[in-house]
Amino acid sequence: MTALCAGWKDRFATGDFKALAADAGLMTVARPAAARLFADNCAACHGAEGQGRDRHGGTGFPALDDGDWLRSTEPADIAQLICVGVNNNHPETNSVQIMGFGRDGMLSRAEIEQLVPYVIAFDGTADPDIPAATLFADNCASCHGERGEGGMSIGAPS
């Protein structure tokens, strides 16, 4: 096995992910190794198939299989994120944090209770003329977008 793997991992240090992905021979060796690395290092939080974990009562780790990326979709950026992680003490880490609107008294409990069904209604039934729409625009849209679409540039989820 050592002879088979010798040198193939070093090719990923180039960062030319497009060329690497186009190399069928390399992918024959790398994909099974990547699947094992994912299972060993990522699946506990992001799910065995990258489906994420339930944010409502679960751990809140995002899905990786839905095309809804918090940051960049560029392979080099994803590789950097995997290397340095999120919310840790590495100097190049990405930080993800939501403000404590209720905890910090920025919104009342009643306002939060108005926002919840409004945000859930972003599936296409949200009424832009209700008070919750103004609350969202004033407190949430700067990061999450006017219609809750999120923003890769700042890592805000949809």
N, C-alpha and C positions, 0 to 999 in steps of 0.2 A: 504494500500500500504506500509506503514512503516513497518509493521510486515513482509511482503513479502521480503522487501529489507534488513531487519536488518541483519547485519553481512556479507552479500555477498561482499560488496565493500572492506571490510577489508582483504579479502582473496588475493586481488591483491597486497597487500603490501609485500607478500612473494617473489615476483619476479620469482616464478617457473611457467613460462608461459606455458610450455609444459603440466604440470599437470593441470593447470587451463583450458586450451583449451580442454583437454580430459574429463573434468567434464561436461557432457551433461546438468545436472540440473542447474549448475551455468551458463552455456552459454545461456540457455533459458531465464534467467533473465538479464544477462549482455549484450548480443548482442543488444537488443532494447535500452537499456540505452546508450550503446556506439554509436549507430546510432544517437540518439538524441544529445549526446555530440558533435559528429562530425558535425551534422547539425548546432548546435548552435555556435561552436567555430572554425571550420576548413573550412567548405564549402564556406564561403565568399571569401576565397583566393584560395583554392585548388579545388573548384567546387563541386557541389552537389554529384557527383559520384566519386570524387577524380581525375577527368580528368585533373586538372591543369588549368592554364589560359594561353592564347596566349602570347608567349614571344615577338612576333613581333607586337608591338603597344599595348599590354595588360600589365598586371601588372607583369608577369613573375614568377608566383608561379608555382612550379613544379607539374607535375602529380604524383599521388600516386598509380595509378592503372596500371602502365605500366611495373613494374618489373625493372625499371631503377633507382636504388636507389643511392643517392649521398653519403651516409654514409654506415652504417651497416644495414643488414637485420635481425639482431638478435633482438628478441622481447624486451629484456632488454635494448638494445641500443635505440630502437625506443621509448620505454617508457621514457627513460632519455631525449631524444630529445623533446618529447611532454611536459615533465615537465619543462625544462629550455628554450626551444625555440631556435631560430636562430637569430644571430645579435642583441642581446640585452645586457643589462648591468649585467646580471646574471653571476657570476664568472665561471660557468660551461657551458656556452652557446657555441654552435658551430658557428663559423664565416664563412661566405661565401662572397668572394670578388673576382672580376675579376679586373685585372690591367687595367688602362686606357691607352691602347697602343696608341691610337690616341691623346687623351687629353694630355698625358705626353710626346708626341713626340717620342715614341719608334718605331712607325711605321708610315709611310707616308700614306696619303689618298689613293694614288695609290696602295700601298702594301695591305692596308685593302680591297680595291676593288678587288684585286687579290685573297685574302683569302676567301672572301664570297662565290663565286661559288665553290671553292675547298672544303670548309667545307660542303656545301650543297650536293656536289657530294659524300660524304661518304656513300651514299645509295648504292654504288657499282660501281660508274662510275668515281671515282676520279683517275686522272692520276698522278702517283708518279714521273713522269719525267718532270713536269712543275715547273717554279720558285715558284709558290705558295706552292708546297710541301716542298720546302726548308724553306720558310717563316714559315710554320706551324711547321716543325720540330725544327726550331731554337727558336720559340717564344711561341708555344702552347702545343707541345707534352709532355713537362715535366709534365704538369698537366693533360692534356686531353688524353694522349696516342698517339701512332704513327698513329692510324687509327681513332682517335676521340672517342674511346670507353669509355673515362672517367675513373675516379679512385675513388673507394669508400674510400680508405685509406686517401685521402685528400679532399674528397667531391667535386671533379670536375665532372660536368655533361658530359654526352656523347654529 
